[in-house]
Amino acid sequence: MWDVVPKGGANAKKGSWGGHCVFVPKYDAKGFTCITWGQPKTMTLAFWKKYCDEAHTLFSQDWLTDKGSPAGFDQSQLQTDLHAIR
């Protein structure tokens, strides 16, 4: 599990190990599960908050249709919200 190590020294500083892009297919109230080097790895919410500096999401065209998206999803509102945080 990836977690924040209190008093971890220089190796625990944000950016001290460079960057690493991972796919996060699962999350719950306890944290996230990512795929790194071909293996699943759990990361705590504290780890995510401290070390994650960028996140992306993918929406397929099928998911964006009425048949694929969850009830109440508003693509127009999402675009408005994204423009507001630029």
Secondary structure, DSSP 8 states (H G I E B T S, - for coil): -B---TT-GGGGSTTTT-----EEEEEETTEEEEEETTEEEEEEHHHHHHH---------HHHHSTTTS-TT--HHHHHHHHHHT-
